[in-house]
Amino acid sequence: DVLFRLLLIRDSRVGKTCLLCRFTDNEFHSSHISTIGSQGVDFKMNTIEVDGIKVRIQIWDTAGQERYQTITKQYRRARGIFLVYDISSERSYQHIMKWVSVVNEYAPEGVQKILIGNKADEEQKRQVGRKQGQQLTKEYGMDFYKTSACTNLNIKESFTRLTELVLQAHRKELDGVRTRASKELALAELEEDERQTGSP
Ligand SMILES: Nc1nc2c(ncn2[C@@H]2O[C@H](COP(=O)(O)OP(=O)(O)OP(=O)(O)O)[C@@H](O)[C@H]2O)c(=O)[nH]1
């Protein structure tokens, strides 16, 4: 089993908390409760299986209003980042570009990112064109998902995809851990056999 830390960013009210609640508890709350923890962050855990590996993911929900100095501390420990905008807010989309450069500056090398256009159910209030999300993903080389925490569109898919990307990026590291673990297990079994048979 492995454990990864993922992070949801950015503007306030784009639906970060709702995406997280939908993914971990399959719940949706239509009222807004701003994410204000002691650090402006809160997390939930979930386990998903990718390629036969059980991956425990710790997903951090950052407060959109938080000063970025606080949030950048969180970036350093993240393996994967969801950059979230709201399709009914052009402003939240414009801010994504700024947040990509902040992430590139503060997040560890090799951090995986995907772009999320949330509130896809709010078609009548759409301010961000369908192609705009895809344009950004081409520019920054990220995968793109349009999601709705409200109707449960692409929630599991997007969380699974980011986890897959993180897993792929850390494959070598993981293989090393697995080899070491299986060698240690073999040694422990040998010692156990020797103890039972009384041989040295
Ligand atoms: N229609 C619709 N509304 C949504 C969706 N996701 C979230 N909302 C609503 O948008 C508002 C803000 O959602 P939150 O999840 O609290 O937003 P946030 O990004 O965590 O906000 P901060 O904690 O302030 O950073 C709430 O009223 C939610 O009900 C969605 O997919 N569709």
The ligand as a Gaussian input file, in Angstrom:
#p B3LYP/6-31G(d) Opt

LIG

0 1
 N      -24.320000      23.861000      -9.159000
 C      -23.215000      23.486000      -8.543000
 N      -22.853000      24.094000      -7.404000
 C      -21.725000      23.679000      -6.794000
 C      -20.906000      22.638000      -7.316000
 N      -19.851000      22.467000      -6.474000
 C      -20.010000      23.369000      -5.488000
 N      -21.127000      24.107000      -5.671000
 C      -21.641000      25.189000      -4.814000
 O      -20.689000      26.254000      -4.818000
 C      -20.589000      26.844000      -3.520000
 C      -19.128000      26.806000      -3.050000
 O      -18.724000      25.458000      -2.880000
 P      -17.509000      25.040000      -1.912000
 O      -17.221000      23.600000      -2.158000
 O      -17.793000      25.436000      -0.507000
 O      -16.359000      25.976000      -2.511000
 P      -14.807000      26.102000      -2.063000
 O      -14.034000      26.220000      -3.333000
 O      -14.433000      24.986000      -1.147000
 O      -14.816000      27.511000      -1.280000
 P      -13.742000      28.052000      -0.165000
 O      -13.808000      27.121000       0.985000
 O      -14.266000      29.435000       0.175000
 O      -12.406000      28.107000      -0.828000
 C      -21.568000      26.063000      -2.621000
 O      -22.765000      26.787000      -2.526000
 C      -21.779000      24.758000      -3.344000
 O      -23.025000      24.189000      -3.089000
 C      -21.331000      22.002000      -8.532000
 O      -20.692000      21.100000      -9.082000
 N      -22.478000      22.475000      -9.094000

